[in-house]
Amino acid sequence: MKWVTTAVAVEIAATGLILVISPLLFGRLVFGDELSEPGQALGRLGGIALLGLALTSWPDASTRPVARAMLAYNLLATVYLGYLGIIGKLVGVLLWPAVVLHLIFAALLAAERSAARA
């Protein structure tokens, strides 16, 4: 299941790139609202961090520390984005698809870790 970590690395890199290039677009699509100037700056900084995480997995995303970091990122993103959706604030057209995508990736990464231990 090495493809899982590669797919997650691509998703993380794409999210980071979108945040760096256009945090306004990201805010509209995921949160359904514009980001303030400080929000845009923070979004770009977060995008840079995500690109850094994605680059740690290049060319091999299957190493344990990288897979563990990806699992933590996807679990925490699922919980936080789900929370935002449940309280009904900051809900854009891509919020729930993002929750589902992060949940699927977290489950696949957890399954991959379990299979590697067995």
N, C-alpha and C positions, 0 to 999 in steps of 0.2 A: 504494500500500500504506500510505496514511496511517492506516488502521484498525489496523495493527500497533502503532504507537506509542501510539495511544489505548487499545487493549486492555492493553498493558503498563502504562500509567499507571493504569488502573483496578485491575489486579492489585496493583501496588505500593501504591496507596492502601488497598485492602482489607486487605492484609497489615499495613500500618502501623496501621490502625484496630483490627484484632484484637489486635495487640501492645499497643496503648495501653489498650484496654478490658480484655483478659483474657490476660495473658501465661501464666497457668496453663493455660488451655485450649489456647493455641498450643503450649506445651511438651508437653502430653499428646498432642495430635494429631500433631505433627510429630516430636517426639523420644521419645514413649512414656514420659515420666516427668515428675514434678513439677519445677518450677523453685524454687530456693532464693529467699529474699528478695532477695539481691543479683542473682540471675539475673532475677527479675521486674523489678527496677529497671532493669537493663541492657536487658531486653526492651522495656520502655516507652520508654526513651531511643532504642533502635533504631527503634521504631515511629514516634516523633516525627521521626526523620531520614528514614524512608521517606515519611511524609506530606509532609515538606518537599520531597523529590525529586518526588513526585507533583504537588505544587502548582507546581513550576517548569515543568511541562508544560501547565499550564492557561492559556489555552484551546487552545494549539497545541503539541502534543507532537512535531511533526515537525521542529523546529529541530535543527540538527546537534549542538550541545553537549548538548542534552537527550537526543537519541537515542543519542549516544555514552555518556553516563552510564548510560542504561538498559541498553545493551549490556554495559557493564562490570559492572553490578550482576548481570545475569542470568548472564553467564559465570562470575563469581566464586561466585555462589550455587549454580550447577550443580556446580562443582568441589568446593566445600566440603560441600554436602549429600550429594553422591555419595560423597565420602571418608567421611563419617560412616556412611553406609549400608554401605559396603564393609568397614569395620573392625567393623561389627556392634554398635556401641554407639549408644545414643540413637536407636533406630529406632521411630517411631510409624507409625500407619496412613497418615498423609499424607506421610511422608518421600519415598518413591519417586514418588508422583504429583507432588510439588513439584519433584523433580529433573527429571522429564520436562517439566513445564510450563516451568521455567526454561530447559531445553535448547531446547525449541520456540521460545520467545520470543527466545532468543539467536540461533538460526538465522534466524528471520524478520527480526530487526533487522539481522543481518549481510547478509542478502540484500537488504534494503531499501537499506542503505548502498551495496552494490555496484551496484545498479540506478541509484541516484542519481548515482554517479560515471560511469556509462557514458553 
